[in-house]
């Protein structure tokens, strides 16, 4: 079993236990970004916070599961091509100052699915199912810190399951709000 498979399995167990507790989302988000192959994306999604938290060093780690739907746009030999992209990603979030800081860092590995094979002028995926590796830094604000802005770097690839596996990197800005 690879490290990626182990992390993904662990994250899936956390996601399932969090979802089993209550299926109502605890928040929503919108995000937009751009990446390789002149790809642009906009997304809307929901988050389910986990009850699990632990003090780690000078901060606190917790997590949530996110599900989203995205619209991707790229160019294939001068023709505009559009894709629908779905994702389910368990995330770990570390807050500084014993969890009281508005600043946080986060990361996760999840699964994604595209409505058809991604093809752009300089890149072609070989699978419609892919992994999403996410890292980000963000800040909460507003009443009871219920809003947040996050800058994220996401890498999409099939993890070497099938070739070619060119992967795609995307930088995204996300705005979220908790209920």
C-alpha positions as MATLAB code, in Angstrom:
seq = 'XXXXXXXXXXXXXXXXXXXXXXXXXXXXXXXXXXXXXXXXXXXXXXXXXXXXXXXXXXXXXXXXXXXXXXXXXXXXXXXXXXXXXXXXXXXXXXXXXXXXXXXXXXXXXXXXXXXXXXXXXXXXXXXXXXXXXXXXXXXXXXXXXXXXXXXXXXXXXXXXXXXXXXXXXXXXXXXXXXX';
ca = [
       0.000    0.000    0.000;
       1.474    3.361   -0.985;
       1.581    6.399    1.313;
      -0.954    8.150   -0.937;
      -3.337    5.176   -0.649;
      -2.901    5.087    3.124;
      -3.576    8.823    3.458;
      -6.563    8.588    1.140;
      -8.006    5.623    3.059;
      -7.530    7.398    6.401;
      -9.136   10.549    5.036;
     -12.050    8.577    3.639;
     -12.672    6.997    7.052;
     -12.703   10.442    8.678;
     -15.002   11.702    5.930;
     -17.429    8.817    6.363;
     -17.555    9.170   10.138;
     -18.145   12.927    9.850;
     -20.839   12.477    7.218;
     -22.546    9.712    9.200;
     -22.977   12.054   12.173;
     -25.014   14.627   10.237;
     -25.539   15.037    6.498;
     -26.337   18.752    6.691;
     -23.320   20.836    5.624;
     -21.746   23.205    8.108;
     -20.733   25.721    5.457;
     -20.470   26.634    1.790;
     -17.763   28.043   -0.474;
     -17.092   29.466   -3.894;
     -13.697   29.451   -5.543;
     -12.091   30.456   -8.792;
      -8.693   29.775  -10.229;
      -6.415   29.193  -13.157;
      -3.857   26.581  -14.015;
      -1.706   24.862  -16.589;
      -2.887   24.696  -20.188;
      -4.666   28.062  -19.736;
      -7.311   26.210  -17.735;
      -9.761   28.308  -15.740;
     -12.209   26.990  -13.141;
     -15.055   28.182  -10.936;
     -16.512   26.029   -8.174;
     -19.248   25.914   -5.587;
     -19.237   23.476   -2.725;
     -20.179   22.495    0.801;
     -18.157   21.535    3.869;
     -18.827   19.138    6.731;
     -16.636   19.945    9.781;
     -15.342   17.024   11.838;
     -15.866   16.879   15.591;
     -12.315   15.524   15.920;
      -9.644   18.048   17.037;
      -6.235   17.691   18.684;
      -3.728   20.102   20.181;
      -0.474   19.836   18.270;
       2.476   21.961   19.354;
       1.388   25.581   19.702;
      -1.759   25.068   17.612;
      -4.773   22.871   17.035;
      -5.490   20.498   14.168;
      -8.975   19.576   13.000;
     -10.605   18.734    9.743;
     -13.544   18.791    7.421;
     -14.760   17.110    4.274;
     -15.574   19.172    1.211;
     -17.636   18.291   -1.840;
     -17.793   20.530   -4.879;
     -18.818   20.907   -8.481;
     -16.644   22.931  -10.857;
     -16.830   24.260  -14.355;
     -13.466   24.059  -16.133;
     -12.628   25.831  -19.372;
      -9.551   25.205  -21.520;
      -8.435   25.564  -25.124;
      -7.843   22.634  -27.464;
      -6.168   23.760  -30.705;
      -7.934   27.121  -30.563;
     -11.331   25.659  -29.694;
     -12.895   26.365  -26.301;
     -13.637   23.176  -24.370;
     -15.705   22.946  -21.190;
     -15.707   20.275  -18.498;
     -17.742   19.520  -15.392;
     -15.575   18.437  -12.509;
     -16.745   16.873   -9.203;
     -14.611   16.485   -6.094;
     -14.699   14.985   -2.615;
     -11.715   15.941   -0.458;
     -11.083   15.286    3.261;
      -8.965   18.171    4.603;
      -6.819   18.687    7.697;
      -6.572   22.267    9.028;
      -4.012   23.607   11.494;
      -4.804   26.811   13.402;
      -2.091   28.630   15.295;
      -2.285   30.008   18.893;
      -4.010   26.941   20.377;
      -6.669   27.175   17.680;
      -7.552   30.810   18.464;
      -5.662   32.415   15.572;
      -7.614   33.577   12.540;
      -4.737   32.205   10.384;
      -4.600   28.580    9.266;
      -2.839   26.187    6.906;
      -4.548   23.170    5.417;
      -4.036   20.187    3.177;
      -5.772   17.112    1.891;
      -5.974   14.414   -0.753;
      -9.274   13.484   -2.350;
     -10.989   12.001   -5.371;
     -12.338   13.804   -8.418;
     -14.356   12.893  -11.484;
     -14.754   14.698  -14.826;
     -17.737   14.366  -17.141;
     -15.337   13.506  -19.961;
     -11.625   13.096  -20.588;
      -9.685   16.330  -20.071;
      -7.976   17.396  -23.292;
      -6.228   20.690  -23.950;
      -3.759   21.798  -26.603;
      -0.714   20.721  -24.585;
      -2.142   18.170  -22.155;
      -4.410   15.122  -22.099;
      -5.487   13.074  -19.093;
      -5.850    9.312  -19.509;
      -8.526    8.889  -16.815;
     -11.716   10.693  -15.812;
     -11.124    9.770  -12.158;
      -8.188   11.605  -10.582;
      -6.734   12.606   -7.241;
      -6.695   16.183   -5.963;
      -3.736   17.106   -3.727;
      -4.535   20.399   -1.970;
      -2.449   22.778    0.179;
      -3.551   26.222    1.258;
      -3.165   29.140    3.623;
      -6.099   31.210    4.808;
      -7.618   33.606    7.274;
     -10.977   33.614    9.047;
     -12.789   36.890    9.702;
     -16.153   38.453   10.467;
     -18.669   37.720   13.189;
     -17.484   34.676   15.151;
     -14.830   34.074   12.468;
     -17.482   32.426   10.241;
     -16.075   33.725    6.952;
     -12.731   32.854    5.411;
     -10.497   33.499    2.453;
      -8.003   30.844    1.356;
      -5.287   30.752   -1.299;
      -4.844   27.177   -2.500;
      -2.548   25.206   -4.750;
      -4.131   22.037   -6.129;
      -2.506   19.294   -8.194;
      -4.809   16.992  -10.175;
      -3.483   13.666  -11.496;
      -4.291    9.978  -11.580;
      -1.318    9.134   -9.343;
       0.346    7.022  -12.027;
      -2.586    4.602  -12.330;
      -2.565    4.994  -16.120;
      -0.342    6.783  -18.631;
      -0.071    9.463  -19.796;
      -0.338   11.202  -16.431;
       0.609   14.816  -17.127;
      -1.200   16.245  -14.087;
      -2.496   19.772  -13.855;
      -1.638   22.449  -11.290;
      -4.132   25.137  -10.365;
      -3.981   28.191   -8.091;
      -7.387   29.011   -6.617;
      -8.828   31.740   -4.409;
     -11.645   30.576   -2.171;
     -14.259   32.397   -0.112;
     -16.170   30.353    2.434;
     -18.741   30.915    5.125;
     -19.833   28.686    7.984;
     -23.446   28.482    9.155;
];
